[in-house]
Amino acid sequence: MGRTTIWRMAGYGALLAAGTLVLQGLDYLWLARTQSLAIYIFLIAALFLGIGVAVGASALRRPAPLPFDGNPQALASLGISPRELAVLKELAAGHSNKEIADRLHVSPHTVKSHVGRLFEKLAARRRTDAIQRARELGIIP
């Protein structure tokens, strides 16, 4: 394909685009003259729709959640030590005594002792009870 052929095709394309724009402009003028009331009603409806969506979104927006503080009052009243709290968090993560011992760099016997004291302090018989009670008190998220 020669260079003149490409320019000729580009010229035809530009003429077609210009003709389309002219026809669309004429169509718009006819539409604006015959359907102006419908266009105004549509624009007003769209404006009110936008306002309604904005007001609804702001009214239904939830406030930002408060940062989790671990309920220090409950920790103090139950007498849960920082190490017991660390064990409780590991329990909530679903780790076994051996895994908790490895993570906290203590012996499994120490973890077992902490778990037993947590059961007493939280009035729990099982791990799931202790975790549920701690979540109810806001000690763990």
Buried (B, 14 or more C-beta within 10 A) or exposed (E): EEEEEEEEEEEEEEEEEEEEEEEEEEEEEEEEEEEEEEEEEEEEEEEEEEEEEEEEEEEEEEEEEEEEEBBEEBBEEBEBEEBBBBBBBBBBEEBEBEBBBEBBEBEBEBBBBBBEBBBEBBEBEEBEEBBBBBEEBBBBE
